[in-house]
């Protein structure tokens, strides 16, 4: 007998429909799994055998062949346990094939028959409807994320194999899981990370707002203790919540990476990733076997914070050049090629020299010029050229540190950021920001006043700006105009954008 069960697997972060075909034939009793299964899939037959035994089903002593179609695609993960178990029961005549019409199944089985959550349930759910499925049965812990994939897909969250079998026989009803609203953005509810806590640093605060409004990359340079990390950790608090399409992509990525909490639905806040400087190139851009997303993909539509930027490996930093320019990364291995989205805002921090006190008003620097040059050369020119805003963060005087405050809160700044992004959405399209404008869009959409045009021309000649540098200055100037609610970019916006591009002491 032959049974066919719909399921799915994940390649990179994309869902691929899988048809589990189970054939019971004559021959010595054995279960053979073909179709390029990896180790976890091959071991699944032993978990399935134990789980079926726990519900009183005895596998017929036949030669059983399980084919995972398409056969030329490598299958990864333990989510094929449930469709394999159900397929064996259909092949043995214990379940009717008609009960599986339009139904897809995903889930890992415990030896006692309980269903355990799997990685990438949301990604799988996004790909099962094109295969002809209208109902998806998943472990209950994966129900909320899977239900968010498609409002036209019926998602059922089950606790055990016995419950799934009872549902297919019409004896038990598994409740439908309904989509939840995106989780409240955690950065909007943490009073200990409010921008109002930052004393002084008006230039850095302004740069932070510009970076949030236009999606621009930002580098803060200053001595230890000047507040660089404190500022960086407050950037997510002034970013708008994820749009529905962005939330779906971000949640899918974190689901594949196994970072979602059990029972959670769509993410509402933008991700903030802060890897240690000892991270490998693979950990940063993705890879491994199977290929998993790296930090730049986990930071998609959010913030990637690199503290102590020059301490990161040279090859790791150079690997950021492609995603910073194109918003995606292509990871190639011997048998696989995967494209990961990586449209993030880079937030970096560094000291001005190895000892950290070059230019400090009170503490002397102990580094010689050669040490300073070698330290700064660890961040190559092409990488620095892709950072739109470069700001010096001086030490904060005691009187400012202990002053009464009065600085704006994250909520106030976030309102201006939202207004600026609303203008960009009307100009560029939904969920787009100025930092992502193409060269053609810069020419068409960044309208300079005659005074600003002449000023930029003279500045580009004096400072020898590259074509990329001019375009990035124009993008930042457009963001500054959006924050001011101006239609035309004036000389003041261009001058401020140039100030961020060519700060003294960093380059």
N, C-alpha and C positions, 0 to 999 in steps of 0.2 A: 504494500500500500504506500501511497505517496501523500504527504501533507505539505502545505505551503503556508508559511506564517510571515506576516509583514513585521519588519523591525527597522533598525537604523543604527549607524555608527558615525563616528566623528573623525574627519581627516583634517588636521589643523584645528580650525574652529568651525568648519563647514560640515553640515549634515549630509550623509549619503544614505539613501534608502537601501536596505538589505532584505533580501528574500531568503528566509531559512527554509530549506527544502529537506524533508526527512523521508527516507525510503527504507522500508522494512522488507528485506529479501531473504532468500535462502542462503545458507552457509553457516560457518561457525559463529557462535554468538560473540559479537563485538560491536563497539561503536567507533566509527571512523568519521572524523571531521575534516572536510576539505574546503578549499576556497580561501587559502592564505590566512588561516587563523594565527594570531600570536599566542604567546604562552598562556595568558589569562583566559583566552577563548578555548584553547585546547583543554585546559584544566577544568573548564566549565562542565564537561560531561560527567566528571566525578561528583561535582556539587549537585548536578541535576539528578544523578542516580540516587544520592542520599536524600535529596528533597522529595523526590517522588516516592521513595520508600517510606518517608515520614507521614505521608498522607494515605498510605495503604495501596499505592499503585505499584505493580510489579512489571518491570520492563520485559517484554516478550524475549525469549531466548532466540533471537534472530540476528542476522547480519544487518546492522543498521548503518546507513550512510547518511551523513548530514552534509549538505552542500550550502555554503554561504555565498549567494549570488549578489553582485557580480564576482566571479571567481578570480579575476585579475586584480582585485583591490584588497590590500592588506587590512584585516579586521583587528581592531584593538578594543580592549576593555572587557568588563564582565557583564555588560548590559544585555548580551545575547543569551544569558542563562534562562530567563523566563520564556522567550519564544522557543528555545530548544526543548524545554520541558513540556510546553503545551504541544509542540509539534510531535513529540514522541507519543503523547496521549491521543492526538488525532490520528497518527499513523496506526496506532494499535486499536483504533475503533472506540476508545473510551470517550472521545469528544467528537461531535460532528464538525466537519470542515465548514459547513454553512454558518456555524456560530462565529467563525473568524472572518466572515465577509466584511470588509471595510474596517477591520480592527488591527491595530499595530500594538506590539508589546515590547517593553524595555524594562529590564530590571535584573539585579544580581540576587541569586538565591543563597540563603544560608543552608547549612546541612539539615536543619530542622524544618525547612520549608518557609521560613520568614523571608520577606523581601527587604533588601537593603538598597539604600540610595546609590546612584551611579553618577559619574561625571558627565556633563554635557547633555543632561536631559532637555534643557531648553533648546539647545542646538538641534537635537534629534527631532524634537516636536516641530521645529520650523521646517523640517524636510519631509515629514511623513505624508502630509496632504497631497503633494504632487504625485506620490506613489499610489494614490487611490484610497487612502485611509481617512475615515471621518471620526474615528474613535482611537484614543491612545490610552493604554493602561500602563501606569508607571508605579513605582514605590510611592507610598503616601508622602514621604519626606520630599520627593521631587515634584509633587503635584502642583504646588503654587507656581514654581518657575515654569513648568511645562504649560500650564494653563495660560500664561501670559503670551505665548508664542503666536496664537491665532485664535481670534474670537469664534471662528467657525469650526474649530476642532474641539470635540468633546474629550476632556481629560478625566480619567478615573484614577483615583489614588488608592491602591490596595496595600494590605499589610502582609499577605501571605499567598503562597501558591494555592492553598486550599480555597481561599476567598476568590481568587481569579477563576478557578475551575468551577466553583459554585455559581459564579456570575455567568459564565459561558453556558452553563447548563440551565440557566434560568431559575436557579434555586436561591440565589443571593443577589441582592442589589448593591453594587458598589456606588457610593455617592459621588456625584460629579464635583470636581474642583473648579471653583469659579475664579477668574482672574482678580487679583488684588490691586489696589492702587499702589504706585511706587512707594517704597519705604521713605519715611521722612528723612531728609538729608541730615546726616549726623553732624555735619559741620555747622549747620544752622542752630544746633541745640547745645553746643558746648561753650559755656560761658568762659572757660579757662583758656580759650583760643580766640578771643575777640580782638579785632584790630585796635580797639580802644586801649588795650593794655600796652601797646607799643609807644614808648615815650620818645619824643624827638623824632629824628630821621624823616623829615618832611619829603626829601627827595626820593628816598626809598619807598615811602608810602605812596607817593604819586606814581612812581614806576610800577608798583604792584597793581595799582588801579588800572593803569594803561595796559599792562600785560593781561589782566583779567578781561578787560573790555574788548580787546582785539585778538586775544589768543597768541600774543607775542612771547617769544622766548626771552628770559631775563637772567642776567648774571649780576650777583652782588659781590663786591670785593671790599674787604675791610679787615681790621685786626680782630683777634679772638675776643669774644664777649661783646661785640658791637651790636648784636641782635640779628645777624643774618638768618640763622636757623629759625628764630622766633618769627621773623617776617615771613619766611617761606611757608611755615606751617599755618599761617593765617590766609594764604592765598585761596585755598578751597572755600573758605568761609565767605568770600566775596564773589564767588562764581555762581552763576544761575544754576538751578537744578537741571538735570538732564531732560531733554525733550523725549517724547515717547519713542521715537525711532532710535535715538542715541541710547536710551535706557535698555532697549532690547538688545542692541549690539554689545554694550558693556556687560550686561548681565550674562549674555551668552558666553563671552570670553571668560568671565570669572567662574562660570559653571564648568566649562571645559577644564579650567585650571584647578578645580576642586576647592575654590575659595568661598563659595556661597555657604551661608549657614543653612542648616536643615530647616525646611519649611518656609524659607524666605522667597519672596516674589521678586518683582523687578527692583533694581537698585534705583534710588532717587538722587543720591549724591554722586558727585564726580569722584573718580578714584584718585588717590594720592599715594604714589609709590616713592619710597626713599631707600633704594638699595645701598648696601655698604660698598665702600670703594674697592673692596677685595673681590667684587663680583666678576665672574668670567664673562668673556664675550658671548658665549652661548646663553648664559643666564640673562644677559641683557637683551639680546635680539631674538632668542628662542632657538630651539633645536632639541637634541636628544633623540632617543628612540623608545616610543614613538615621539614625533616632533610635538613639542609643547610650546605655548606662547611664552615669550620672555617678558622682562619688566617693561619694555617700551610698548608692548601690546597690552599688558595689564594696566598701563596708564592711558590707554586710548580714551579720548574725550575728557581726559583729566590732566593731572600734573605729575611730571617725573622730576623729583628733586634729587640732585646730585650734590651732596655736601662734600667739601674738600675736593673740588673738581680736578685739580692737577694730580691727585693721588690715584685716580682711576687709571687702569692700564691704557696705554696708547692705542692698542688695537680695539679696545672696548669703546673708547671715545670716537675713534675714526668710523666705527660701525654705525654711529648715530647720523652720519652725514646723509645717507640716502633717506631714512625715514623723516629727518628734519625737513628735507626738501620736498619729498613726495607723499608723506603721510602713510606709507606702508613699507613692509619689509618682506623680501623674498628669501626663504630659507630652503636651500637645496641640499639634499642628501643623496646617497647612492641610488636609492629607488624611489625617492619621494621629492616633490617640489611643492611647497606650501607658501601661500601668501597670507601674511598677517596684517591687519590694520594697525597703524601706529600713528594716529593723529593726536599728538599730545602737546602740552605746553611744557617746555623745558625750563626748570627753575634750578639755577646752579649757584653755588657759593664757593668762594676761595679767599685765601689770605693774600696780601700783596707780595709776600716773600716767604721763604721757609720758616723764619722765626715768627713772622706774622706782624711785625711792628714797623715796617717801612712806612715812613710818613706819619707815625704816631706823634702827637704833640708833646708827649711826656716821656714815653719809654723809647730808648734808643734801639735801632736795628743793629743786629750782630752779623748780618749777612754781607758778603762782599758782592760786587756787581756781577761776577760770574755766576755765583749761586742764584742770584735773583733772575738772571737771564735764563739759566737752565730750568729753574722752577716754572717760569711763565711759558717756556717753550714746550712744556708737556702738553699744553692745550694748543693744538695746531691752529694756524691761521684760517684754514677752511672751516673748522668747527666754530671758531670765534666769529667768523663772518656770517654764520647762520643764527647768531644771537642778536636780536634786534635792540635790546635794552641792556646797557652795561652801566652800572651805577656804583659809585663809591659809597661805602657805609662807614662813616667816621665813628669814633667812640662817643658815647653819650655823656655829656657833662653831668656832674652830680646834681646840679640844681634842676636840670631837666628830668633826671631820673626820679627825683623825689618831689617834683612839682605837682600841682593840683590836677594836672591832666587837661581835660577838655578836648582830647582827640576824638575824631569821628569813630563811630562804631562800625563793625562789619556790615550791619544791616543798612546803615546810611550809604556806605560806599557801594554795597551790592545793588541798591536801587539805581544808582547812576550807571553801573555796569549793565544792568538789565535794559535800561533805556538805550544805551549805546548799541547793545547787541540787537535790540529790536530794529533800529535803523539799518544795521548791517543785514539783517534778515530780509528787510524790504528791498534792499539794494541788490543783494547777492543770491537770495533764495533761502529757504528754511535751513536752520542749523549751520549756517556758514558764517565765518568771521573774516575780518580784514587780513589776518595773517595768511589765510589760505587763498588769497586772490592770485590769479595767474597774471603773467606779464601783460596780456591783452586786456584783462579787466582793470589792471592798474592804469593803463593808458586811457581807457574809456571812462572810468568811474572816479578817478582822483583828479578833480578839477582844481587847479591852482590859480590863485589871483596873479595878475601880472607881476606884482612886487615879489610874491613868493617864488614865481618861476625864475626871475632874475637872481634872487638870493640863492636858490638851490644850484643854479648853474655855476655861480662863482664859488660856492662852497665845494662842489664836486671837483672843480679844477684845482682848488687849493689843497684839498685833503686827498686828492687822487682816489676818489670813490670808484669802485668797480660798478658794473651794470647791476649786479645783484645788490650792492650796497645802496645805490640810488633807489631801486625798487623797494627795498626794505625801509628806507627813510620815508618814502611816499606812503607806504602802508601804515607806518606808525603815525605819520602826520594826519592821515585820514581818520585813524582812531581818535586822535586828540580832538579833531574837529567834531567827531560824533559825540564825544563826551561833552563838548561845549554846545552841541545842538546846531552846529553851523553847516550850511550846505556846501560852501566853498572853503578850501584849505587856504589859510592865510600865511603870512610870513611868520607869525608867532608860532604856529603849529610846526612849520618846517624847521624853525630854529630850535625848538624844544626837541624834535625828533633827531636832529643832528647832534644835539647835546648828549642824548642817550647813546648815539652811535659812536661818538668819538670822545669818551670821557678821558680826562687826564689821569695817568697813573695806572690804567688797566692794560692798555695796548701800547 
